[in-house]
């Protein structure tokens, strides 16, 4: 929290601008994601966690200010948003809490959650708003189908939680993490039941999926008491931005449903 406050102050960030810290497991690095509300563009900056807080703040703020992607993002984004084919080639889905304010964003329901969409610009993302679809005469169904097609081309990370925590991997702890290659916005893979076949080989054809955050889901045996655990973690460990749902989902032979327990 101290790092976040110092970075917000150094960059003169406004209310609504976001500073998030994530462990990018694919690259074995720590990342700081800075998103300005004015343009919705999120920049990921990797940093050395072993440095002092002062050095981390200095590095992140200087890197952000000098980031050429921020200088060029407006032109690159405009090219994509003004070209229907380019937009469809670069759009991806994201899963979020249904109670978020989504009135000006294209979205589709999925169980008790909502699917929204974003453009991947390589160094960051921009969430899509309704006006972008209207500008290129794009329907929600076209957008959704393209986003899901693009998602299927990206291989997720499926690892035992011990490996994700940097410990020797072992199947003795039956908790499997599913996330994206970048470890960001990886909970969206809950939309693809076919990728859970790898987990089936570890946990059998029936298990529970816990919405750890918008960045990942956990696959665990149904041991009971899971909903209370999810609610407790959400209330004490997660930021409002990362919160996904106070829910447990059941996986059964390739189908995912919301638990009513």
C-alpha positions as CSV (number, residue, x, y, z in Angstrom):
1,X,0.0,0.0,0.0
2,X,2.9,2.3,0.8
3,X,4.4,1.7,-2.7
4,X,1.1,2.4,-4.4
5,X,0.6,5.7,-2.5
6,X,4.1,6.9,-3.3
7,X,3.7,6.0,-7.0
8,X,0.3,7.7,-7.2
9,X,1.8,10.8,-5.7
10,X,4.9,10.8,-7.9
11,X,2.8,10.4,-11.1
12,X,0.0,12.8,-9.9
13,X,-2.6,10.1,-10.5
14,X,-6.2,11.0,-10.1
15,X,-9.1,9.2,-8.5
16,X,-10.1,6.3,-10.7
17,X,-6.5,5.8,-12.0
18,X,-5.2,2.4,-11.0
19,X,-1.9,1.0,-9.6
20,X,-1.8,-2.7,-9.3
21,X,1.1,-5.1,-8.4
22,X,1.2,-8.6,-9.8
23,X,3.6,-11.5,-9.8
24,X,4.2,-12.3,-13.5
25,X,5.0,-16.0,-13.1
26,X,5.7,-16.7,-16.7
27,X,8.6,-14.3,-16.7
28,X,9.4,-14.9,-13.0
29,X,9.2,-11.1,-12.5
30,X,7.1,-8.7,-10.4
31,X,5.0,-6.3,-12.4
32,X,3.3,-2.9,-11.7
33,X,0.3,-2.2,-13.8
34,X,-0.6,1.5,-14.1
35,X,-3.9,2.4,-15.8
36,X,-5.2,5.9,-16.4
37,X,-8.9,6.4,-16.4
38,X,-8.7,9.1,-19.1
39,X,-7.6,6.6,-21.8
40,X,-8.0,3.2,-20.2
41,X,-4.5,2.2,-21.3
42,X,-2.7,-0.1,-18.9
43,X,1.1,-0.2,-18.9
44,X,3.0,-3.1,-17.3
45,X,6.4,-2.2,-15.8
46,X,8.6,-5.0,-14.5
47,X,10.8,-4.2,-11.5
48,X,13.3,-5.9,-9.1
49,X,11.5,-6.5,-5.8
50,X,14.8,-6.9,-4.0
51,X,15.5,-3.2,-4.3
52,X,14.5,-0.7,-1.7
53,X,11.1,0.9,-1.8
54,X,12.7,4.2,-2.8
55,X,14.5,2.7,-5.7
56,X,11.4,0.8,-6.8
57,X,9.3,3.9,-6.8
58,X,11.9,5.9,-8.7
59,X,12.4,3.2,-11.3
60,X,8.6,2.6,-11.9
61,X,7.8,6.3,-12.1
62,X,10.7,7.2,-14.4
63,X,10.0,4.2,-16.7
64,X,6.3,5.1,-16.9
65,X,7.1,8.7,-17.8
66,X,9.6,7.8,-20.4
67,X,7.6,4.8,-21.8
68,X,7.4,5.3,-25.6
69,X,4.3,3.2,-25.7
70,X,2.4,5.9,-23.9
71,X,3.5,8.4,-26.5
72,X,2.5,6.2,-29.4
73,X,-0.6,4.5,-28.0
74,X,-3.0,7.1,-29.2
75,X,-2.0,6.6,-32.8
76,X,-1.7,2.8,-32.6
77,X,-5.1,2.6,-30.9
78,X,-6.8,4.9,-33.3
79,X,-5.6,2.7,-36.2
80,X,-7.0,-0.4,-34.6
81,X,-10.3,1.2,-33.5
82,X,-11.0,2.7,-37.0
83,X,-10.4,-0.6,-38.8
84,X,-13.0,-3.4,-38.2
85,X,-10.6,-6.2,-39.3
86,X,-7.8,-4.9,-37.1
87,X,-10.1,-4.5,-34.1
88,X,-11.4,-8.1,-34.5
89,X,-7.8,-9.4,-34.8
90,X,-6.7,-7.7,-31.5
91,X,-9.7,-8.1,-29.2
92,X,-9.9,-10.5,-26.2
93,X,-12.4,-11.3,-23.5
94,X,-12.1,-10.5,-19.8
95,X,-14.3,-11.9,-17.0
96,X,-15.5,-9.5,-14.4
97,X,-17.9,-9.0,-11.5
98,X,-21.5,-8.4,-12.6
99,X,-21.9,-5.5,-10.3
100,X,-19.3,-3.4,-12.0
101,X,-20.5,-0.3,-13.9
102,X,-20.7,-1.7,-17.4
103,X,-23.4,0.6,-18.9
104,X,-21.1,2.1,-21.5
105,X,-19.2,-1.1,-22.3
106,X,-20.2,-4.1,-24.5
107,X,-20.7,-7.1,-22.3
108,X,-22.3,-10.5,-22.2
109,X,-23.5,-12.5,-19.2
110,X,-21.9,-15.8,-18.2
111,X,-23.4,-17.6,-15.2
112,X,-23.3,-14.9,-12.5
113,X,-20.4,-13.0,-14.1
114,X,-20.0,-10.7,-17.1
115,X,-17.7,-10.8,-20.1
116,X,-16.2,-7.6,-21.3
117,X,-13.7,-7.0,-24.1
118,X,-10.3,-5.3,-24.5
119,X,-7.7,-4.5,-27.2
120,X,-4.3,-5.9,-26.6
121,X,-1.6,-3.4,-27.6
122,X,1.4,-5.5,-26.5
123,X,2.6,-3.2,-23.8
124,X,-0.8,-2.6,-22.4
125,X,-4.6,-3.0,-22.9
126,X,-7.6,-0.7,-23.6
127,X,-11.1,-1.8,-22.5
128,X,-13.7,-1.4,-25.2
129,X,-16.6,0.9,-25.0
130,X,-19.8,0.9,-27.0
131,X,-18.8,3.9,-29.1
132,X,-15.9,1.9,-30.6
133,X,-18.3,-0.8,-31.9
134,X,-20.7,1.8,-33.3
135,X,-17.8,3.6,-35.2
136,X,-17.1,0.4,-37.3
137,X,-20.6,-1.0,-37.3
138,X,-19.6,-4.0,-35.2
139,X,-22.2,-6.2,-33.5
140,X,-21.7,-7.6,-30.0
141,X,-22.0,-11.2,-31.3
142,X,-19.2,-10.5,-33.9
143,X,-17.0,-9.0,-31.2
144,X,-17.6,-11.9,-28.8
145,X,-16.9,-14.6,-31.4
146,X,-13.7,-12.9,-32.5
147,X,-12.6,-12.4,-28.9
148,X,-13.2,-16.1,-28.0
149,X,-11.4,-17.2,-31.2
150,X,-8.4,-15.1,-30.3
151,X,-8.4,-16.4,-26.7
152,X,-8.3,-20.0,-27.8
153,X,-5.1,-19.3,-29.7
154,X,-3.4,-18.3,-26.4
155,X,-2.2,-21.2,-24.2
156,X,-2.9,-20.7,-20.5
157,X,-0.7,-21.6,-17.6
158,X,-1.9,-24.7,-15.7
159,X,0.3,-25.3,-12.7
160,X,0.2,-26.7,-9.2
161,X,0.0,-23.9,-6.7
162,X,3.4,-24.9,-5.2
163,X,5.1,-24.2,-8.6
164,X,3.3,-20.9,-8.8
165,X,4.6,-19.9,-5.4
166,X,8.2,-20.8,-6.5
167,X,8.3,-24.0,-4.4
168,X,9.2,-27.5,-5.7
169,X,6.1,-28.8,-7.6
170,X,4.2,-31.6,-6.1
171,X,0.8,-33.2,-6.8
172,X,0.4,-33.9,-3.1
173,X,-1.2,-30.5,-2.7
174,X,-4.3,-30.8,-4.9
175,X,-4.7,-27.1,-5.8
176,X,-4.2,-26.2,-9.5
177,X,-3.9,-22.7,-10.8
178,X,-5.2,-21.6,-14.2
179,X,-4.1,-18.2,-15.5
180,X,-2.8,-16.5,-18.6
181,X,0.8,-16.6,-19.8
182,X,1.3,-13.1,-18.4
183,X,-0.6,-14.0,-15.1
184,X,-2.9,-11.0,-15.8
185,X,-6.7,-11.3,-16.5
186,X,-6.3,-15.1,-16.6
187,X,-9.6,-16.0,-14.9
188,X,-11.2,-15.7,-18.4
189,X,-10.1,-19.3,-19.1
190,X,-13.1,-20.4,-17.1
191,X,-15.0,-19.7,-20.3
192,X,-13.1,-22.6,-22.0
193,X,-14.1,-25.9,-20.3
194,X,-11.9,-27.9,-22.7
195,X,-8.7,-26.6,-21.1
196,X,-9.7,-28.1,-17.8
197,X,-9.1,-31.6,-19.3
198,X,-5.5,-31.3,-18.0
199,X,-6.8,-30.8,-14.5
200,X,-9.2,-33.8,-14.8
201,X,-6.1,-36.0,-15.0
202,X,-5.1,-34.7,-11.6
203,X,-8.4,-34.3,-9.8
204,X,-10.8,-36.6,-11.7
205,X,-13.8,-35.5,-13.7
206,X,-15.6,-33.6,-10.9
207,X,-14.0,-30.8,-8.9
208,X,-14.6,-27.2,-7.9
209,X,-13.3,-24.0,-9.5
210,X,-12.7,-21.0,-7.2
211,X,-12.6,-17.5,-8.6
212,X,-9.4,-16.4,-6.9
213,X,-9.5,-13.0,-8.7
214,X,-9.9,-11.6,-12.2
215,X,-6.4,-12.9,-12.8
216,X,-6.7,-16.6,-12.0
217,X,-8.9,-19.4,-10.9
218,X,-8.1,-22.3,-8.6
219,X,-9.2,-25.9,-9.2
220,X,-9.6,-28.0,-6.0
221,X,-11.4,-31.1,-4.8
222,X,-14.9,-30.6,-3.4
223,X,-14.0,-30.8,0.3
224,X,-16.9,-28.6,1.6
225,X,-16.7,-25.2,3.2
226,X,-15.3,-23.7,0.0
227,X,-17.8,-20.9,-0.3
228,X,-17.0,-19.6,3.2
229,X,-13.3,-19.7,2.3
230,X,-13.8,-17.7,-0.9
231,X,-15.9,-15.1,0.8
232,X,-13.3,-14.7,3.6
233,X,-10.4,-14.3,1.1
234,X,-12.3,-11.9,-1.0
235,X,-13.2,-9.7,2.0
236,X,-9.7,-9.6,3.5
237,X,-7.1,-10.2,0.7
238,X,-8.4,-8.8,-2.5
239,X,-8.6,-5.3,-3.9
240,X,-11.9,-4.1,-5.3
241,X,-10.3,-4.1,-8.8
242,X,-9.3,-7.8,-8.5
243,X,-12.5,-9.1,-7.0
244,X,-14.4,-11.5,-9.1
245,X,-17.2,-13.2,-7.2
246,X,-18.3,-14.8,-3.9
247,X,-19.0,-18.0,-5.6
248,X,-17.9,-21.6,-6.2
249,X,-18.2,-23.2,-9.6
250,X,-18.6,-27.0,-10.2
251,X,-16.8,-28.8,-13.0
252,X,-18.4,-32.0,-14.0
253,X,-17.4,-34.0,-17.2
254,X,-16.6,-30.9,-19.2
255,X,-19.5,-28.7,-18.0
256,X,-19.1,-25.7,-15.6
257,X,-22.0,-24.6,-13.4
258,X,-22.4,-22.3,-10.5
259,X,-22.7,-24.1,-7.1
260,X,-26.0,-23.3,-5.3
261,X,-24.6,-24.5,-2.0
